[in-house]
Amino acid sequence: MTTSPPPGRGPVSRIVLPGPARSVQGHRAGIVTRATAGAVDLVVAFAAVGLGYAVWSGALFVLGPASFRFPDPGGLRLLVCALGVLTAYLTVAWATTGRTVGNRLLGLRVVGEGAGGVGFVRALLRALLCVAFPVLLFWVLVSAENRSLPDVLLRTSVVYDWTSSARRGAEPTTAPAPMVLPPDD
């Protein structure tokens, strides 16, 4: 006979948010939060390019250790590679969960109309606009709705969302009343 764990001792079954976070859940994010998430995503993309360079260099070393020299990819080639990696990273993240690493750290999600998913095509177009014309993101500063130009053009929004990807769009619950549990003997 299996018994369930005592109340409060099993896996966490609900999301509990502090009051300040709960009050902005689902609201559109401002420029500071979005820019911070974007900076984190830039670091992720550049780290991926750096890792790719390390793998490329390692492969060249393994294939010819006697004549090995670190490859010189050139500045323009490196820039194009970094922008391509960033575009692919943003597209995949927004099309699947609506979150990048930066978004997850700051409790943000990119959503389409009605808080639904963005889809691959819209995610790709949004990523291309954001990477090619990052100045368009600063429209948030003058927008009464906290939306960038890519958001307006593609009917997307960046909202505060601390729910897990499995519970996309679900409202967080409030904290349950505290329980006093007997000591384990």
C-alpha positions in Angstrom: 0.0 0.0 0.0 1.4 3.3 -1.0 0.7 6.4 1.0 0.8 9.9 -0.2 3.3 12.3 1.5 1.9 14.5 4.3 0.5 17.8 3.2 3.3 20.2 2.4 5.9 17.5 2.0 5.3 16.4 -1.6 6.4 18.1 -4.8 5.5 21.7 -5.4 2.1 21.7 -7.2 1.5 25.4 -7.6 3.3 28.6 -8.4 3.5 31.0 -5.6 4.4 34.6 -6.4 5.1 37.4 -4.0 2.7 40.3 -4.1 4.7 42.8 -6.2 5.3 40.1 -8.9 1.6 39.1 -8.8 0.5 42.6 -9.4 2.3 42.9 -12.8 1.7 39.3 -14.0 0.5 39.5 -17.6 1.3 43.2 -18.0 3.6 44.4 -20.8 7.2 44.8 -19.8 9.0 48.1 -20.0 12.3 49.1 -21.5 14.6 48.4 -18.6 13.5 44.8 -18.1 13.4 44.1 -21.9 16.9 45.6 -22.4 18.3 43.6 -19.5 16.9 40.4 -20.9 18.3 41.4 -24.3 21.7 41.9 -22.8 21.6 38.4 -21.3 20.6 37.0 -24.7 23.5 38.8 -26.4 25.9 37.1 -23.9 24.3 33.7 -24.7 24.7 34.2 -28.4 28.3 35.4 -28.2 29.1 32.5 -25.9 27.6 30.1 -28.5 29.8 31.8 -31.2 32.9 31.5 -28.9 32.1 27.8 -28.3 31.8 27.3 -32.0 35.2 28.9 -32.5 36.7 26.7 -29.8 35.3 23.6 -31.5 36.5 24.7 -34.9 40.0 25.4 -33.4 40.0 22.0 -31.6 39.1 20.2 -34.8 41.9 21.8 -36.7 44.3 20.9 -33.9 43.3 17.3 -33.9 43.5 17.1 -37.7 47.0 18.7 -37.9 48.7 19.3 -34.6 52.1 20.0 -36.2 50.9 22.8 -38.4 48.2 24.1 -36.1 47.5 27.9 -35.9 44.4 29.5 -34.5 42.0 30.3 -37.4 41.4 33.9 -38.2 37.7 34.2 -39.2 37.9 37.9 -39.9 35.7 40.6 -38.3 32.9 40.7 -40.9 32.6 36.9 -41.0 32.5 36.8 -37.2 29.8 39.5 -37.1 27.6 37.8 -39.6 28.0 34.5 -37.7 27.1 36.1 -34.4 24.0 37.8 -35.9 23.0 34.5 -37.6 23.3 32.7 -34.3 21.4 35.4 -32.4 18.6 35.3 -35.0 18.3 31.5 -34.9 18.4 31.5 -31.1 15.7 34.1 -30.8 13.5 32.4 -33.4 13.6 29.0 -31.8 13.1 30.3 -28.3 10.1 32.6 -29.2 8.5 30.0 -31.5 8.6 27.2 -28.9 8.2 28.6 -25.4 8.1 32.3 -26.0 11.1 32.7 -23.8 14.8 33.1 -24.2 17.3 32.6 -21.4 17.1 36.4 -20.6 13.3 36.3 -20.7 13.3 33.4 -18.3 15.7 35.1 -15.8 13.5 38.2 -15.8 10.1 36.6 -15.9 9.2 37.6 -19.4 7.4 35.9 -22.3 6.8 36.9 -25.9 3.1 36.3 -26.7 0.9 36.7 -29.7 -2.7 38.0 -29.8 -4.8 36.8 -26.9 -1.7 35.6 -24.9 -1.2 32.7 -27.4 2.0 31.4 -28.9 3.9 33.4 -31.5 4.5 30.6 -34.1 7.6 30.1 -36.2 7.0 32.6 -39.0 6.2 35.5 -36.6 9.1 34.5 -34.4 11.5 34.5 -37.3 10.2 37.9 -38.6 10.4 39.4 -35.1 13.9 38.0 -34.6 15.0 39.4 -38.0 13.6 42.9 -37.1 15.1 42.9 -33.6 18.6 41.8 -34.8 18.7 43.9 -38.0 17.2 47.0 -36.6 17.6 47.0 -32.8 16.7 50.7 -32.6 13.1 49.7 -33.3 12.9 48.2 -29.8 13.2 51.6 -28.2 9.7 52.5 -29.5 8.7 51.1 -26.1 9.8 54.5 -24.6 7.1 56.4 -26.4 4.5 53.7 -26.7 1.6 54.1 -24.3 1.2 50.3 -24.5 4.9 49.4 -23.9 5.2 47.9 -27.3 8.2 48.0 -29.7 7.7 48.5 -33.4 8.3 44.8 -34.1 5.5 44.1 -31.5 3.1 46.6 -33.2 3.9 45.3 -36.7 3.6 41.6 -35.8 0.9 41.9 -33.2 3.1 40.5 -30.4 3.7 41.6 -26.8 6.4 41.0 -24.2 4.7 40.4 -20.9 5.6 39.5 -17.4 5.0 35.8 -16.9 6.5 33.7 -14.1 4.5 30.6 -15.0 6.2 27.6 -16.3 6.1 26.8 -20.1 3.8 23.9 -19.3 1.3 26.2 -17.8 1.5 29.0 -20.4 -1.0 31.6 -19.8 -2.2 30.2 -16.5 -2.7 32.6 -13.7 -0.4 32.0 -10.7 -2.0 31.0 -7.4 -1.8 32.7 -4.1 0.2 31.2 -1.3 -1.8 28.6 0.7 -2.3 29.1 4.4 0.7 28.0 6.5 0.5 24.5 8.0 2.1 23.2 11.2 3.4 19.7 10.6 4.3 17.3 13.3 8.0 16.6 13.7 9.4 13.5 11.9 10.2 10.8 14.5 
